[in-house]
Amino acid sequence: MNPLGLWLVRAGTALAALAFFLPQVTVAGGSRSPFVLCSELAGLLPLSEYLYHLAWLLSMLLLPLLLFRSAWSRDSRGAALPWGHLVLLLLSSFALSTLGSILLTAVQGGAGADAPPAALSLILFVLPLAAAATALGRILGGGEPRATGRVVRASLGLLLALHGAFLLDAWGRLSASWTGSAAGAILPAAWLPLLGGLLVLLGDSALLLRPAPPAPDPAAGGGKP
């Protein structure tokens, strides 16, 4: 057993979920959390744009909560592969990779001061695809289900961290686009999604390095040889 690795996963998911309710950026002179923005953006954006932003904001809470539940379940030490996690990994990887592609296009188009860093854009494009490919490779290669489940959860932790890194760079530009005013300031709580994702990745990596338990002896307990 590796209780430290499991507790790192639990702490990381808790921090990432808690960040949803904490102010992360200043908007129009006041500090705002993603939870508050879910309602306030309704008065700032057209309906179609608001629904898109609402789904994006809610994903900041739903993904950590799903991983938090997994880390506290009876199978938290790595039971059979949670297929729901795999589907979520594939969807999240596609979304983040698409975002990275859009950001790379903005960088190449010379967006000036509003352009995101080229290195971050490239990382957002490449790493989510690599995470999804690694998980699929283990499944198609017949990997041990418990270890594969940890790989999937570690990959979701990586995506949490990547999304947190994107927010650290983008909150200011997003707040400016919503209000038409100067870019908002990034608050300390904005670091929590990045930190939480890294803790999940580190914790599940530690669980992966734990030696596998020995296979049960079929002759034990009086069974027939």
N, C-alpha and C positions, 0 to 999 in steps of 0.2 A: 504494500500500500504506500502511496505517496500523498499523505494528507496536505503537505505544503502546496503541491501542484493543484489539488482540488480547491483549496482555499484561495489560491490566486485567481482561479477561474471565477469563484463566487464573488470575490472582492471586485474583480474587473467588471462583471456584469452588473453588480450593484452600483458601482460608480457611473457606468454608462447610462443606466436607467435614471439615477438620481439627477444627472446633468440635464435631463429634459425639463425639470422643474426649477432649475437655477438660472438666474440671469447670465447670459453669455455675451450679449452685445448691447450697445446703446442704440436706440432707434428714436429719432426725433427728440433727443435730449434725455430720454429715460431708459433705464436698463430693462431689458426684455429677455424672457426665457422662451424656448421653443413652445412651451405650454401656453404662454400668454399670446405668442404670435399666432397660434392656431385660430384664435378669435379675432385679433386685431387686424390681421391681413385681409379679412373679409371686407373691411371698409376701405382698403387701399388698392386692391387688385380686381380686375374683371373676374367674373365667375370661373371661367375656364382656367385662368392662371391660378386663382385661389385654390381650386380643387387639386391642381397639380402640386402646389406648395403644401397644401394640407396633408396629402398623402406622403409627401417627402418628410414633413415634420413628424408625423405620427410614426414613420418608420424608425425614427431616432429612439423611440420608446419601445416599439413592439419587438424589434430584434434583440435588444438587451434583455427584455422580459422573457422572451422565449429561451434564451441561453441561461438566464438566471433560474428558470424552472428546471431546465435540464441539469444544471449543476447541483440542484437540491433534491432531485428525484432519486428513487432507489437505484436507478441505473447510472448514477452520476459518475461512478468509477470506470465507466466505459463498457456498458453492455452492448447489445446489438446496435447496428448502425441505425440512427434515427433518420428515416427517409424524408421526413418533413424538413429536417435541417439541410439535407442535400438539395432539395428543391429550392429552399430559401437561398442557399449558397449560389446555385446556378442563376437565379433571378437577380440577386444582389451583384454578382460578378458581372453580369451583362449590363446592369444599370450603371455601375461604377466605370466599367470599361468604356461604355458609350459616353459618359461624362468626360472621361479622359480624352477621348477622341475629339469631342467638341472643343475642349480647352486647348488641345494641340492645334486645332484649326484656327482658334482665336490667336494663339501665339504666332503661328506662321503668317496670319493675316495682318500682323503688326498692329495689335490693338493698343499699343502704347502703355501708359501707366495702368490701364484697366486690365491688361493681360495678366493671367496667372503665371507663376514661375514655370519655365519650360520643363524643369526636372520634375516638379510635382505633377504636371500634366502627363508626362511620359510614364511616371510610376503608377498613376491612376489608370492608365490605359493597359499597362503590361501586367502588373501584379495580380489584379483580379482574375485575369484570364489564366495566369499561371496557377493560382489557387484552385480554380475550378478544374483545370486539367489534371492537377495532382490528385484531387479527390476522385475524379472519374477514372484516372489511371489505376488507382488502388482497387477500385471496385471491379473494373473490367479485368484486372490482373488477378482477381481472386484473393485480395488481401483479407487478413483476419478481421472480422466485423468489428470487434471492440477497438482495435487500433485504427481502423478506418473511421469509426465514429469520432475518435479523438482528432483525427486529421481534419475531418469536416468542421468540427467545432473550433479547432485552432484556426482554420481558414476563415471562418466567420469572425473570429477575433481580429484577424488581420484586416478584414474588410471594415470592421468597426474602427480600427485605428486609422485606416486610410481615409475613411469618411471624416473622422475627427480632424485629420491633418488638412483635408480640403476645407473644412469649416473655419479652421484657424486662419486660413488665407482669404476665405471668401465672405465671412460675415460682414466685414466693412463694406465691400462692394454691394452685397445684397441689400443691406440696410439703406444704402444710398439710392439704389434703384427703386426700392419700395416707396421712399418718401420724397425723392428728388432733392434731398439735402446732402450735406457733407457725409462722408463715410463714418459709420459709427465706430466706437472704440471696442476692442476685444477685451472681455472681462476674464478674470482667472478661471471661472468655472468652464470656460470654453475648452480648456485643456483636458477636462475629465473624459470625454469620449475617446480621445487619443490614448490617454493613460489606461482607461478601462479595457480598450481593445488590446493593447500591448500586454496587459496582465493576463487576459484570456489566452492569448497566443503563447505567452511564457508558461502559464500553468499547464495547458494541454501538451505543450512540448515536453515539459517535465514528466507528465504522465506517460507520454509515448516512450520516454527513455527508461521507464520502470521495467524491470525484468518481468516477463510474462509468468503467471503462476503455472506450476507443473500440471500436466494433464492428469486427471484422476486415474487411478489404477483400477482396471475393470475387475481384477481379482480381489480387490479389497471389499470387505463387508460380506464375504461368503458367496460372492457371485461365481458363476461357472466360468472356468478358463476358456 
